[in-house]
């Protein structure tokens, strides 16, 4: 049996049995939508490519509701024989996702913390372990959990704007990035860059992110989706089964590590986030955000 939350080749009809498709263009009609409250999804059946847009104002925070809808959307696409790839972006200008919703981690009970963290795990397991081609079109800043979403995709394209930044900045909030955040980061940028960036809680401006290998390309913002579609076409030109098996081979050890320690990871998170020192740090951060807004 496949591990919870991970859809592998053994539990899904082989995609190489699907009819060959033309490379995706700019994702025009015919489209089939199944949007929900926080995420807009449109599947272009002629290309086999879905467009997923985050639309949870003001900053696409990864709340429990958002994470649940995200996982459901991924599951629907994964199980749809018409879909071979998904482009993930934001419908909100200047922000891809601000990361985990602080409100979900502050002043709640133990049961809520456990439910929330399981949803974070589920999102990552589905995205990192997806058989689909996943392209992140990062059209704004992407700290913490937003960065994790981008890191979990097969390819990352970011808007060429030095005001936009990306990184796992949990240390700035007094939070330690979990081992599976770290593993994903190391697999993209290498151990030394990940080590210094995680310890400092660095947010890297787009040009620096490209230099570090955190993103694969920078393009003008107005060209972002066009470029994402072109990259998707390049990836989908390969036989699905060869690409999927290679992806599984490269990522299986990291996925298996969380699956094997999932309950332990949840308990660690609950114990950590429940500490008064951490709660105090989160409250101070929330107060700082309120002052910025005012």
Number of C-alpha atoms within 10 A of each C-alpha: 6 10 13 11 19 23 20 20 16 9 11 13 13 15 19 11 10 13 9 13 14 12 18 24 18 15 20 13 12 11 17 12 13 12 14 14 11 18 21 20 23 21 26 21 20 18 26 22 30 25 21 24 20 23 21 19 12 11 20 24 23 23 20 21 13 24 24 17 19 25 20 16 18 19 18 13 23 21 14 14 17 20 22 25 25 26 23 24 28 23 17 18 11 18 23 33 32 20 22 23 17 15 14 17 23 18 16 13 12 15 9 15 23 18 14 24 22 17 22 20 18 22 24 24 24 23 25 27 22 26 25 24 22 25 25 26 31 32 28 25 27 28 27 22 24 23 25 23 23 30 25 24 21 19 21 25 24 32 25 22 18 13 13 23 24 28 26 28 24 22 16 16 13 16 15 18 17 12 13 18 21 17 17 21 24 16 15 18 17 15 14 10 15 23 15 11 18 22 15 14 22 20 23 24 17 25 19 15 22 18 12 16 14 26 24 15 20 21 18 12 18 11 12 22 24 17 20 28 22 16 18 25 19 12 19 23 12 10 12 20 15 10 16 20 14 12 18 17 10 12 15 15 12 18 22 14 13 18 19 11 10 17 13 12 20 18 15 14 17 21 12 15 20 18 10 10 12 17 18 14 16 21 17 13 16 15 12 11 11 10 9 8 7 5
